[in-house]
Amino acid sequence: MGSRRRSRARRALLVCFAWLACASTEPPRPTPPDAAEIQALPGYRGGFASTASFPGRAWVTEAGPEDGRAVLLIHGISRDGAHDWDGLVPVLAASRRVLTFDLPGFGRSERSPAVLGPREFADFVDDLIAARVSGEFDVVGHSMGVSVALEVAARHPDRVGRLVLADAAAILHGHAVSIGGMRSGQARLGALGRLFDPLRQGAYDLMGWVPDYLVHRFAIAIQDGSAGEAAARLMAHDSGAALDGVRAPSLIVWGEDDRVASRRGAWTLAARLPDTRLAFVPGGHTPMQDAPEIFQGLVADWLAGQDVGVALAPAVVPSERVGVCRGVRTRYELSGAYGRIEIERCRDVVLSGVRAREIEIVDSEVVANDLRVAGDQVGMMLWGSRLEVSGGSVSADVGLRLSKSEVDLAGVTIRARQASVEAIGDAKVLCSLCRLERSGLERRLHGFRSLKPPDRL
């Protein structure tokens, strides 16, 4: 029966993909010129430019004092391009040289004959930096622009002073984004949502059935237009190497009601970047438009060197207390320091800022943000359970020991002396921007693994 349900789930998923491929898109509309308020700024200069990486015409705008410290504003997947920053430009241009641009294929810029992703967009930005920016500079990125900003910051670690990263889209692995969307839909359906568990299980099976590169190539092939192609490339992009290369302090800004980018991305970035601050603001995916005054104030203060936002809690030494959840079918939350946590037959457990020596999860579903486990033998043990972790670390002889369980890790570092993940039963492991450290070796993991005993990572 289970095999037939998974087969039906696979077919349903493929039908969904086909429907998305055929869905119509809104026709393009002309992009207006720079606003009069921006054209009136001191030092305004706007026009088309070509670069070595993009020989077509791309619109570039500069404003503010010529000798001011430069700040680059990188937009996301938006047909308005640099106009997304219209409210922020006058605020920053009072003292800084502000550089905005329509990325190739967006706004007023011509479309590239090639399919571009974050790395190629970063090449374009690099060319602008070489031609127009001297000395140190700061970078602000939104949505897809966050992935581009990370690439730029990693390439110029000695020149990028500060970063602002707002509502990063698809910073997680594409499979994690898809599974997250399914879970959100199930949650909105309440108790009826659990009827769709086989579909979610089928998605996990599909991950092992179809290689990532084929999914990404198919997604790019069915898209029509720069926005669709950029979205497909973004879903396939791995920012792990860029995250390792960033040295600048980062302010992570996130809309509290963002329906496009899960706040898992905020916790992931906060865990993987050095010296970060988090700020959740009212509104959705576009905080510069949903909460303009708050957003502008946060960005201006952060770039001026002020300490805004909230830092992650330090890794305190765990206490001896034991946290227990048994047979609870409603939401159950734990936070703070523990020696051990035991979770059994609980449907909706949330761990927020938990620090512990060891955690055991049996027949339960658990979601954790900013989780740190530092133990001796086994950090986390899962039996017939599902665990989702966004940001954190696990240190032990064996990081995670799994049996008949699904694990979705984002921005998690596992420091293990013997094995990062050990399967003693069938297990599914989905990682987004994770780091595995063992016996002096380090590697990044961004993808899906199906494990069977005695498999180890």
C-alpha positions, 0 to 999 in steps of 0.5 A: 500500500505504501508503495502505491501511495508513493507512486500516486504522490509522484504522479501528482507532483509531476502533474503539478510541475506540468501545470506550473510550466503551462501557467500564464504569466502577467504581460510585461509593462514598460519600466518608468524612468528614474523618479523626479526626486532621485533625478534631483539628488546631488550628483545624480547620473543615470544611463545605459552601460555595458560591461565585459560580462554583459555587453548589452545595455544595462541601466545604472543610476548613481546619486549622492556626493562623489566622495561619499562611501559607496553603497550598492543596492541589489534588487531581486526578481522584480520587473521594476528592477532598481525602482524597488529602492526608490524610497531608500536612495534619497535617505542614503544619498544624503551622505553616501554615493548610492549605486543602483542598477537594473540587473540584465533582463530586468527593468530597463536593462536588455535581456541576456541571451544566456540564462543568468543566476546569482554568480553571473549577476555577481559578475555584472556587479563586479564589473560595475565595482571595477569601473565605478567604485573605489575603496571600501563599500557596503552592499544591500540585497533583497530577495534574489539580490541577497544571493548576489550580495553574498557572492559579491561580499565573498569576492571582496572580503577586504572591501565590503564593510557592512551587509544588509540582507532582506528576505532572501528568496530560495536561500534554502535548497530547492527541495526544502523550499518545496517541502516547506510550501507543502507544510504551509499549505497543510497547516492552513488546512488544519486537521484536514492537512494531515490527509496530504502527508502521503504527498509530502512523503512522495516528494521526499521519494521524488528527491531520491528518484530524480537527480537535482541537476535534471530538475534544475535543467527542466525548471530552466527549460520551461521558463519564459522570460528573465524572471522565470529563468532567474528564479529557476537558477536561483532555486539551483544555486548553492550559496555555501561557498559564498557564506564561507567567504563573507567577513562583513557584519550583516544585518538580516531584515525579514518581513514578519508575514513573508509568504515568499521566503520562509523565515527559516532563511533568516535563521540559516543566514544568522547561523552561517554568517559572522557577526550578525543581527536579526530584525523582523519587521511588519509586512511581507516580502518587500520590507522597503515598501511594506514598512519603509520608515522602519526599513530605512531607519534600520539600514541607515543606522546599520550602515552608519555603524550602529548596533541594531537588531538582535544577536543570537543567544550565546552558547551557554553551558547546558543545565542539568534539567530535563525537558519532557514532552510525552503524548501531547497532540497540541503545540508544545514549546521549549526554550533555554538550557537543558541537560537532556530533552525527551520527546515522545508521541508529540505532534507539534513541538517547537524548540526555540533557542534551545541549548542541550547536551542530548535530545531524543525524539520518538514518533514525533514532529519537531521544529527547531530554530537556533538549536545548539547541542553539545554532547559526548556520545550522540547529540540527537537520536530520532526514531520514527520522527520528523525534525526540521532545524533552522540554524544551529550546531550539533557537537558529539561523537555522533551528531545525529543517529536516525531510524525511520526518520526525516531530517530537514537541516538548514544552516546547521554545523555538525561537529562529530568525532565519528560520524555526522549522521548515522543511519540505524534504520532507513532515513532521509536527510535534506540539508541546506547550506550545512557544514560537516566537520569531522577529524579535521576535515570540513565539507559543505552539504547542500542537497538530499541523501537517502540513507540505509544502515549502516550508511554514514555521513 
